[in-house]
Amino acid sequence: MIVPMTAEHVKTVFKDLSDQTLAEAQAADLTPSELSHRFVEFMRSGDYVAHAFLEDGKPYCVMATRAAGQHPTFLVAGRDFFEKSLRHRHEFKAYLAELTSMILGGPITTVSDSPHPHAARWFKLMGYKEVVPQKVYRWG
């Protein structure tokens, strides 16, 4: 289930980050606390659309997308996110389609510094197109 994001969703996800999120933060030389601060600053920097992805009522991912410009996206994955997102990929793709066409009116851009060997594959499975190999992805 995908719902509007709350502060409680953010706290829950940041308490139990995925290995991939931790590896990406480390690659960017950020601690989990610094990553949390960056996420909050991203949301404070302008209008955004933000949602939480839930399974059995518990958030496993939070995602914020700026409503202006290139629609950069900040996605933070909790434990088991990648496994859960593949199970829910049709819902995730439908969400992205609605987000890009009806809410934002244009594609979203996601930059990933993930060293995880399956990161690019995950983006492709979710319907993203690679703009810069292993780095910048666009949906919509």
N, C-alpha and C positions, 0 to 999 in steps of 0.2 A: 504494500500500500504506500502511496506517495501523498504526503500531507504538507501543509505550510509548516515551515521550520519554526521551532521555539527555542528559547535559550536552554531549556532542559534537554532537548534533542542534542544540541551542540555539546553540552557537558557530558552526556552519556557517551557520545561517539569519541570524544577526546579522552575519556577514561580508559578506553580499550581500542587503541589504534591498530590498524592492520600492519603486518610486517612490511607490506609494500609502501604504505604511507610513511612509516618510520624510516624506511630506506630512502625514499624520495626526500624527506626532510633532512636526513643526514647528508645526502648528496648536495643539498642546497646549504649545508652547514647551519642547519636550524635544529634547536632542541624542540621537543614536543610543546613546551611552553611558548617558545618563540613562534612556532607554527600556529598555535591557538591565537596568539596576539595578531599575527598577520591576517588570519581569517576574520577576526573582529574588525581590524583596520580596513580590510577589503570591503566589508559591508558598510562601514561608516563613510566610505569614500564616495558614495553616491547612491542613486536609486538602484535597487536590486530586486530580483525575484529569488526567493530562497525556499527550499523544500527539504524535507527529511524523508528518507526511504526506510520503511518499517517492515519487520517480519515478526509476526506474533506480538505486535504492539511495541516492539523494541526497535529503536533506530539503529541502523547499521551503516548509514551514510548521511552526510549533510552536503548540500550543494547550493551555492549562491552564484547567480549570474547577473552581471551589470546590465541594466536596462538600456544603456546608451553605448554608442560607438561600435566596436567590434564584438561586443557582448562577451568579454572575457568571463571565464567560469572558474570557480574555486571549489573543488570537490575534495572532501575529506572522508576517507574510508575507514570504517571501524573493522574490528576483527571479523574475518570470514566474508568481508564485503564482496570479493571477487567471485567466490563460490555462490553467494546469495544473488548477486546481480546477474549471473548467468541463468539461474533458475527463473529470475524475474525479468529477463531481457526484453520480452515483448512489451511488458508494462513500461520498462525504462525507455524503450524506443518510442512508444506512444507518447510518453511524457515529453521527451525531447522534441518530437514532431509538433506537439501542441505548443510547447515553449517557444520554438523558433518561428512557427507560422502565425499563431494567434496572439501570443503575448508580446513577443519581442519584434516580430516582423522581419527577422533576418537570422543568419546562422550564428552559432556560438563558437568561440575559440577556446581551446584548452591547451595549455602548455604543460608538458610533463618532463620532469628531470628524473623520472623513475629509472633506476638501474635494473629493475626487475626484468628478467628475460621474457616474460609474457605480457608486459605492459602494452606494447604495440598491438599484439594479437587481441587483447581485451578491447582496446579502442575500436579495432576493426569489427569485432563481433557485435559491438554496441551500435555500429553504423557510422562511426566517425571516418573521415577521410584524412589521410596523412598529408599535411601541407609541407612540413619539414620532417624528414625521416627521423623516427624515434624521439620527436621533440614537440611538434606543434600539430594539433588535430582540430578539424572543423566538422561540425554537425549542422546539416541543413543547407 
